[in-house]
Amino acid sequence: PVTAVTGTVKNSHVSAMASRCRLAARFHHVHGTNVRLDASRTQATRVESFANGLCFSQEPLAPGQIFLVEIEEKELGWCGHLRVGLTAHDPQSLEVVPEYSLPDLVNMGDTWVFAITRSHNRVTEDGEEARVRVQGSPWKPFLLIERVKIPRDTLVGRSRPGRYSHILDDLYKMNVLPATARRSRIGVLYAPQPDGTANMHIIINGEDMGPSARRLPTTRPLYAVVDVFASTKSVRVIPVEYGFPSLQTLCRLVIQKHVVHRLAIDVLDLPPPLKSFCKHE
């Protein structure tokens, strides 16, 4: 009976987290002057210049809740990339949205923001590092960050299959993109600590970058910060499923396990939408 009750409590917690994540998976209506949001408030595009692209999560994040975005569009001619982090400032209370997350918003205090660079994801130009990871460690369906457990599949950004996909990635499911590339997925969350504070973690394409900031206060609500800066022009919020992976995801993993590379999926007797899903299109 105790086990059953414990399982019920865990399932209830997962369901509550999933519901909260669906509601919070959009941007706040308060944002930088150069940002335009789509009708669903899930896509943020910087329409001019390289600054004033600051965005926030619609609601404060719960402990362990990831706010995940995918880079949809890049813009040549600017130096610098996406910036992400957390802030204890309620966007609604800002008289003026700062021009930059770094240093403007950070200088206001109670804000922790980091600039994403290409080297963050440890993917080399020719994909050598990605191949080493494939051979050295098996694919794990969950990402474990301290006591936070998140299905990894949604977290990973992958390129579209190309003409030479069978050469570039030995197992296409591990064809992970550089951190700043189009379709790359970047998220932020905080993990509570025994002393009542929290550590901030940045997750890039399914990899935990480790605690980016420590001893964050948990007595105030913490909002996600996404700065659509410089060469990053447009991003979209990606809802994350908690608990068990969906049946659709499990089917994809089985299909992926039995093919050599992404191009092999095209010859399978499957409906076109399922083929695209299996190739992460």
C-alpha positions as CSV (number, residue, x, y, z in Angstrom):
1,P,0.0,0.0,0.0
2,V,2.8,2.4,0.8
3,T,4.4,1.7,-2.6
4,A,1.1,2.4,-4.3
5,V,0.6,5.7,-2.4
6,T,4.1,6.7,-3.3
7,G,3.6,5.9,-6.9
8,T,0.3,7.9,-6.9
9,V,2.1,10.9,-5.4
10,K,4.8,10.7,-8.0
11,N,2.4,10.4,-10.9
12,S,0.4,13.3,-9.5
13,H,3.6,15.4,-9.3
14,V,4.5,14.5,-12.9
15,S,1.0,15.3,-14.2
16,A,1.0,18.7,-12.3
17,M,4.5,19.5,-13.8
18,A,3.4,18.5,-17.3
19,S,0.3,20.7,-17.0
20,R,2.3,23.6,-15.7
21,C,4.9,23.2,-18.4
22,R,2.2,23.3,-21.2
23,L,0.8,26.5,-19.8
24,A,4.2,28.2,-19.3
25,A,5.7,27.2,-22.6
26,R,5.3,30.7,-24.1
27,F,6.8,34.1,-23.8
28,H,5.7,36.9,-21.6
29,H,3.8,39.8,-23.3
30,V,6.5,42.2,-21.9
31,H,9.6,42.1,-24.1
32,G,12.3,44.2,-25.8
33,T,11.2,46.9,-28.3
34,N,12.7,45.0,-31.3
35,V,10.9,41.8,-30.5
36,R,7.7,40.6,-32.3
37,L,5.8,37.6,-30.9
38,D,3.5,35.5,-33.0
39,A,-0.2,35.0,-32.0
40,S,0.6,32.0,-29.8
41,R,3.5,33.8,-28.1
42,T,5.7,30.8,-28.7
43,Q,7.9,32.4,-31.4
44,A,10.0,35.5,-30.8
45,T,11.7,37.3,-33.7
46,R,14.0,40.4,-33.5
47,V,12.8,42.5,-36.4
48,E,15.6,45.0,-36.6
49,S,19.1,45.9,-35.3
50,F,21.0,43.4,-33.0
51,A,19.7,44.5,-29.6
52,N,16.5,45.1,-27.6
53,G,15.7,41.4,-28.1
54,L,15.0,40.5,-24.5
55,C,12.2,38.0,-23.7
56,F,10.9,36.3,-20.6
57,S,8.9,33.2,-19.8
58,Q,5.2,33.8,-19.4
59,E,5.3,32.5,-15.8
60,P,8.0,31.9,-13.1
61,L,9.6,28.4,-13.5
62,A,8.9,25.7,-11.0
63,P,11.9,23.9,-9.5
64,G,13.3,21.5,-12.1
65,Q,11.1,22.9,-14.9
66,I,13.0,23.6,-18.1
67,F,12.3,26.5,-20.4
68,L,13.4,25.3,-23.8
69,V,13.8,27.2,-27.1
70,E,14.9,26.2,-30.6
71,I,16.8,28.6,-32.8
72,E,14.6,29.0,-35.9
73,E,16.4,31.8,-37.8
74,K,19.9,33.3,-37.9
75,E,21.1,36.6,-39.3
76,L,24.5,37.2,-40.8
77,G,26.6,40.2,-40.1
78,W,26.4,40.3,-36.3
79,C,28.8,39.1,-33.7
80,G,27.4,37.2,-30.7
81,H,24.6,34.7,-30.2
82,L,21.7,33.8,-28.0
83,R,21.8,34.5,-24.3
84,V,19.8,32.7,-21.6
85,G,19.4,32.7,-17.9
86,L,17.1,33.4,-15.0
87,T,15.9,36.6,-13.2
88,A,14.0,37.3,-10.0
89,H,12.5,40.4,-11.6
90,D,8.9,40.1,-12.6
91,P,8.7,41.4,-16.2
92,Q,5.5,43.1,-15.4
93,S,7.3,45.3,-12.9
94,L,9.9,46.6,-15.3
95,E,9.4,50.3,-16.2
96,V,11.6,49.8,-19.2
97,V,12.9,46.5,-20.6
98,P,16.7,46.8,-20.7
99,E,18.4,46.9,-24.1
100,Y,20.7,44.0,-23.2
101,S,20.6,41.1,-20.8
102,L,24.3,41.4,-20.5
103,P,25.2,43.7,-18.8
104,D,22.0,45.8,-18.4
105,L,19.6,43.3,-16.8
106,V,22.3,41.5,-14.8
107,N,23.4,44.9,-13.4
108,M,19.9,45.3,-11.9
109,G,20.8,42.4,-9.6
110,D,19.1,39.0,-8.9
111,T,19.7,38.0,-12.6
112,W,22.0,35.3,-14.0
113,V,22.6,35.3,-17.7
114,F,25.2,33.5,-19.9
115,A,26.1,34.0,-23.6
116,I,25.9,30.8,-25.7
117,T,28.9,30.1,-27.9
118,R,29.5,27.5,-30.5
119,S,32.1,25.7,-28.3
120,H,29.5,25.1,-25.6
121,N,28.1,21.9,-27.2
122,R,31.6,20.4,-27.7
123,V,30.8,19.5,-31.3
124,T,33.8,20.0,-33.7
125,E,33.5,21.3,-37.2
126,D,33.7,17.8,-38.8
127,G,31.5,16.1,-36.2
128,E,34.4,14.1,-34.8
129,E,33.4,14.6,-31.2
130,A,29.8,13.5,-31.9
131,R,31.1,10.2,-33.3
132,V,33.3,9.7,-30.2
133,R,30.3,10.1,-28.0
134,V,28.2,7.6,-30.0
135,Q,30.9,5.0,-29.7
136,G,31.8,5.6,-26.1
137,S,28.4,5.8,-24.4
138,P,24.9,4.5,-25.2
139,W,22.0,6.8,-25.8
140,K,20.1,7.4,-22.6
141,P,16.4,8.3,-22.8
142,F,16.5,10.6,-19.8
143,L,18.7,13.5,-18.8
144,L,19.4,13.5,-15.0
145,I,20.3,16.8,-13.5
146,E,20.8,16.4,-9.7
147,R,17.3,15.1,-8.8
148,V,15.6,16.4,-12.0
149,K,14.8,13.8,-14.6
150,I,13.8,15.0,-18.1
151,P,13.1,12.9,-21.3
152,R,16.2,13.7,-23.4
153,D,14.6,13.2,-26.9
154,T,12.8,16.6,-26.9
155,L,15.9,18.4,-25.7
156,V,18.1,17.5,-28.6
157,G,18.2,19.7,-31.7
158,R,19.2,17.9,-35.0
159,S,19.9,19.0,-38.5
160,R,17.8,18.0,-41.5
161,P,19.0,15.0,-43.3
162,G,21.2,16.0,-46.3
163,R,22.7,14.4,-49.3
164,Y,25.7,13.2,-47.3
165,S,24.1,12.4,-44.0
166,H,25.3,8.8,-44.2
167,I,28.8,10.0,-44.2
168,L,28.6,12.7,-41.6
169,D,26.8,10.8,-38.8
170,D,27.3,7.1,-38.0
171,L,24.1,7.0,-36.0
172,Y,21.9,9.9,-37.2
173,K,20.1,10.1,-33.9
174,M,23.3,11.5,-32.4
175,N,23.8,14.1,-35.2
176,V,23.8,16.8,-32.6
177,L,24.2,20.4,-33.8
178,P,26.6,23.0,-32.6
179,A,25.1,25.2,-29.9
180,T,24.5,28.3,-32.0
181,A,23.3,26.6,-35.1
182,R,19.8,26.8,-36.6
183,R,17.5,24.1,-35.0
184,S,19.7,23.9,-31.9
185,R,17.7,23.6,-28.7
186,I,18.8,25.5,-25.5
187,G,17.1,25.4,-22.1
188,V,17.5,26.7,-18.6
189,L,16.3,25.4,-15.3
190,Y,17.1,25.6,-11.6
191,A,17.7,22.7,-9.2
192,P,17.0,23.2,-5.5
193,Q,19.8,22.5,-3.0
194,P,19.6,21.2,0.6
195,D,20.5,24.7,2.0
196,G,17.4,26.3,0.4
197,T,19.2,27.9,-2.5
198,A,19.3,26.6,-6.1
199,N,21.8,26.0,-8.9
200,M,21.1,27.2,-12.4
201,H,21.7,24.8,-15.3
202,I,21.9,25.5,-19.0
203,I,21.0,22.5,-21.2
204,I,22.2,22.5,-24.9
205,N,21.0,19.8,-27.2
206,G,20.4,17.3,-24.4
207,E,23.7,18.0,-22.6
208,D,23.9,19.6,-19.1
209,M,26.5,22.3,-19.1
210,G,26.8,21.9,-15.3
211,P,25.9,24.6,-12.7
212,S,26.2,27.9,-14.5
213,A,25.4,29.8,-11.3
214,R,25.1,28.7,-7.7
215,R,23.2,29.8,-4.6
216,L,20.3,31.4,-6.4
217,P,17.6,32.5,-4.0
218,T,14.4,30.5,-4.1
219,T,12.3,32.8,-1.9
220,R,11.3,34.8,-5.0
221,P,9.8,33.6,-8.3
222,L,12.4,33.0,-11.0
223,Y,11.6,33.8,-14.7
224,A,13.5,32.4,-17.7
225,V,15.4,35.0,-19.7
226,V,16.0,34.6,-23.4
227,D,17.9,37.4,-25.2
228,V,17.4,37.1,-29.0
229,F,20.7,38.8,-29.6
230,A,22.9,39.5,-32.6
231,S,23.2,36.6,-35.0
232,T,20.2,34.8,-33.4
233,K,17.1,36.3,-35.1
234,S,14.2,34.1,-34.2
235,V,13.5,31.4,-31.5
236,R,10.5,29.2,-30.7
237,V,9.5,27.7,-27.3
238,I,9.5,23.9,-27.3
239,P,7.1,22.2,-24.9
240,V,8.8,19.5,-22.9
241,E,7.0,16.2,-21.9
242,Y,7.8,15.0,-18.4
243,G,7.3,11.5,-17.0
244,F,7.4,8.6,-19.5
245,P,8.3,9.2,-23.1
246,S,5.3,9.2,-25.4
247,L,4.4,6.1,-27.5
248,Q,5.4,8.1,-30.6
249,T,8.8,8.8,-29.2
250,L,9.3,5.1,-28.2
251,C,8.3,4.0,-31.7
252,R,10.9,6.4,-33.2
253,L,13.6,5.1,-30.9
254,V,12.9,1.5,-32.0
255,I,13.0,2.5,-35.7
256,Q,16.2,4.5,-35.2
257,K,17.9,1.5,-33.5
258,H,17.5,-0.7,-36.6
259,V,18.8,1.7,-39.3
260,V,22.3,2.7,-40.1
261,H,21.6,6.3,-41.0
262,R,18.7,8.7,-41.7
263,L,18.6,8.2,-45.4
264,A,17.8,4.5,-44.8
265,I,14.4,5.6,-43.4
266,D,13.3,6.8,-46.8
267,V,13.1,3.2,-48.1
268,L,11.0,1.9,-45.2
269,D,7.3,1.1,-45.8
270,L,6.1,3.9,-43.5
271,P,3.7,6.9,-43.9
272,P,5.6,10.1,-45.0
273,P,4.7,12.0,-41.7
274,L,6.1,9.1,-39.7
275,K,9.3,9.1,-41.8
276,S,9.7,12.8,-41.2
277,F,9.2,12.4,-37.5
278,C,11.8,9.6,-37.3
279,K,14.3,11.9,-39.1
280,H,13.5,14.7,-36.7
281,E,12.1,17.0,-39.4
